[in-house]
Every structure is written in C-alpha cells, then in structure tokens.
Amino acid sequence: QVHLVEFGGGLVQTGGSLRLSCVASGSIFSINAMGWYRQAPGKQRELVATITSGGSTNYADSVKGRFNISRDNAKKTVYLQMNSLKPEDTAVYYCNGHILFTSDYRYEYVYWGQGTQVTVSS
C-alpha cells in the first residue's frame, strides 16, 4: 500500500509564500517523476510543476519564476516553494508520484495525494 500525503497548505495574502511538502510511504523500490498539480473550483486539474528522479524540472508558464519544485529522494519527499502568490493561485494542490515496486522500470504506477488547500487573499 502506497500513500502520498501533502502538508503545508493554508491561507496567505497576495505576495506571500508557502512551502508544500508531499511524503510518499509504503513498500516503494524507487520513485521516478514526481509532480504538483492544482484544481481551482469549476476548473480542470492542471499541471504546476514536475521533477524527475535526476532533478530535471518542468513548470507551467503561469508559475515560472515564482514557484520552485525540489525533491529529497532519500526521504521520498517532493517540495513546492511558492513565492509571490496571487489570488489566481488559489486551488487544491495535489502531488503525484510515479512509483516503482521492483527494479523493472517498465512497471511504474501513478499515485496521488489527497490534496491540500491553498488560498491566496487579495
């Protein structure tokens, strides 16, 4: 059984910062890509940022220069540092991880966390 749990959401004023964490637990061999996604009310879930096991990153245009994704492979944790927050960043933020249970890299499974609410007040 694999669980991903997010921490760090909350209420912040425009221009403020938050740091989200997501910890994976369970019988995990390794984790390939990890990522953060968000879903605002009435909108589809969208990609925020992803990071490979080697540290290569990808960001949505809307967060480039403001958000930074990082990970600690030993701790099976991915982080999202969010700076210069705007009201349009308000959403439920979800992390995911591409999980391997054995060394066979052909078989990876995607797991999601339960989400954490980020609210940016104007």
Salt bridges, closest charged atoms under 4 A:
GLU46 OE2 - ARG38 NE 2.71
ASP61 OD1 - LYS64 NZ 3.10
ASP89 OD1 - ARG38 NH1 2.93
ASP89 OD2 - ARG66 NH1 2.74
ASP104 OD2 - ARG106 NH2 2.83
GLU108 OE2 - HIS98 ND1 2.85
